[in-house]
Structures are given as C-alpha cells and as structure tokens.
Amino acid sequence: MDKKNIVILGSTGSIGKSALDVIGKHSERFRVRALAANSNVDLIEEQYHRFLPDYICLVDKKAASELKSRLSSNNVTIFAGEEELIKLASIENADLILNAVVGAAGLRVSLETLKFGRELALANKESLVVGGPLFARLCEKTGAQVLPIDSEHSAIWQAKLAGREEEIRSLILTSSGGPFRTLEADKFDAITVEQALDHPTWKMGPKISIDSATLANKGLEVIEAAILFSMPIDKIKVVVHPQSIIHSMVEFVDSSVIAQLSVPDMRLPISYALFYPERVESDFGKIDWTKLPPLTFEEPDFDRFPALKTAFEVAGTGGTAPALFNASNEVAVEAFLSKKIKFVEIFGIIRSTIEEIDIVNDPDLDQIIDADRQAREFAGKMTEKLAC
C-alpha cells in the first residue's frame, strides 16, 4: 500500500502534536511531507529529526532564520512568513493537508488546499466560519473534500452515516459548559484570566480555552456545522453535557438518535480523518463502561453566555456576519488574555461589532478579508476605550 503524504500546519500545537502521535504509530501508512508552526524552534526541530519532512515553515521569520542555521546541514527546505506558509498547500504529491493553524490566519491555506482538489483535514474552525461562502464553491469545482477534526463535527460526520440526508431532523452539538457552567451571573464580572483558562475537560491553548469559557467556541462550531453539513440553522441544537463522553448526535425523523461516544481524546477524530474511509485498530478514547460517571444533559444558558445566542443569529444571517463574529471575538479574547478588559466585556465587543459593520450577503474573498479587517479595527478601538 502506498503511503499517504501528509502536511501538518500547526504541528507544535495540541492538535498537531496529537496528529503526529497518530502518524508515528502508523509510520508504514503515512509520510510527513511538510510541517509548519508559528515560532517554536526547539519543538519543530525535534519533529524534523523524527519525521524528516521535505519542507518546514515558521511564520515567525526570526525563528525561521534560527531554524535554518540549526538544520543547515540537512536536506530540508525552510520557508518563512505567512505568504510562504500558503505554499505548503500546493507542494507536489501532498495527499492531505491538516490545518491546525490558530485563528483566521488559516483561511487562505484552507482555500489553497481546496483549490488544488486535496483532502483538507480541518481543525481550524475559524477558516470555515470566515470563508464558508467560498468553501462549497471550491469543493464543487475541484472535488476537494473537507474532513472535520473537531470532536463534535467528527461525531456528526460519523453519526450521519446511519441514515439519508433527507431523514435528518436535527444535529445536536454537545458542550461541556466550560468552567463557569454553574457560576452565578452576578459573579461573571470578577472572572479572572486564570479561572477562564482552567477548562474542566480539555487541556487546550489559551485562545480556545477562553472561547470555551464564553461558549463562543460552541458558537463557532454551530456556524461551522451549518456550513459543513449544509444544514439550516433551525435544525442545529446545542445541549450541555458536562462529562464530554457523547461528542455530538444526529436525530433522525423517526426520533432515533445516533451518537458517537468516547473518552475525550483528540487522537480519535484525528485518526478517523487521516484513515477515512477506513477504521483502524486503536485504544484512543476507549471507554470502560463499568467506570463511566452518570451522563447528564442541560439546556444552554443563553443569558449568561450571550456569545452562543449571537452565533446562532450570525449563522442564520450568513454572508460576512460570521467573519465579523470571529474577528471581533479574536480581538476581544486577546485583550482579555492581556488583562485589558473584563471577561463579560468580550460579549459586548462581539455584539457591537456585528451591529455596527455592514454585512455583505454573497461575498468574494476580498470582501471577506475586508470584513475581517473592519471588525478587527472596530473591536480594537472598543478594547482601547474599555482599557482606559
């Protein structure tokens, strides 16, 4: 069997490291053609010596220069900067591009991958949220396929196989509820960065941890599900499931509900995407049914977590509205992590940005990029005022 050639974008982050762990356990099935990261020279050097890719890109140009010095005697091409990162989507003989770049920066790489008709294993939900209007057109034109890596969307992808598209009544995304699921609303004003970073289920990077605390992350997943599965927003639901064993569900018209369950382990949805349509033997996420806690479910509280409510509205609006949501959230989260604004002020910045900036209904890439720019500028000015 020929090896599948893989490009890992975001290889030093949690998703990238998990993907390389899977690939390392199946070295007879995969070859790593390229790795990319932001600036972690030490880790990507380690990854190079283990997987021997032909290409490496570091977005931070100073870090790329240092890596070139360290690997000067090795047979590897090193790229630097965001523009050269995009080149990795079009290198020769790449079969699958795994995009785990953080934030909207992953959009152009995703689009470039689809343009070349390649499989896109997508962990960068922001690129689909922002560029959703363009994804379907490119996939239809080139035959490219988007393989979701988020545990929730992977669960829906798997559960949908139990019936026909027209038999689906609803998609049900599960949410852990984050670290403030039971915190009273009058205490939100005092939430600290350290508290918000302490997720009860997953160990993640700072940006996604804050998004999980505000439930903006679940909101992004709602928008993503609507785009990825071509599903009207009134057929998408969110249910809070603190144990995070059921990763999402599909309800069919006969009221049967098909769910995908596992102990939280991102290597499971990553494996499903890398090997699709095959399943392979593994213990990732294996459940000991005799030791499971009781599984509970709750309605999400839209009053305490208004970012989730706004995301449903944005998904229904479409056009550049999701880009405005995503960009303003990124700016607000960065300001909160820098301790310039309060936790509760993240919500107001998102809402005000969407209300202030005109929405384009059927945008092209330039209009999406412009909407992203406008949203960042507006949200940035709001954070400056709030920080005074």
Secondary structure, 3 states (H helix, E strand, C coil): CCCEEEEEECCCCHHHHHHHHHHHHCCCCEEEEEEEECCCHHHHHHHHHHHCCCEEEECCHHHHHHHHHHCCCCCCEEEECHHHHHHHHHCCCCCEEEECCCHHHHHHHHHHHHHCCCEEEECCHHHHHHHHHHHHHHHHHHCCCEEECCHHHHHHHHHHHHCCHHHEEEEEEEECCCCCCCCCHHHHHHCCHHHHHCCCCCCCCHHHHHHHHHCHHHHHHHHHHHHHCCCCHHHEEEEECCCCCEEEEEEECCCCEEEEECCCCCHHHHHHHHHCCCCCCCCCCCCCHHHCCCCCCECCCCCCCHHHHHHHHHHHHCCCHHHHHHHHHHHHHHHHHCCCCCCCHHHHHHHHHHHHCCCCCCCCHHHHHHHHHHHHHHHHHHHHHHHC
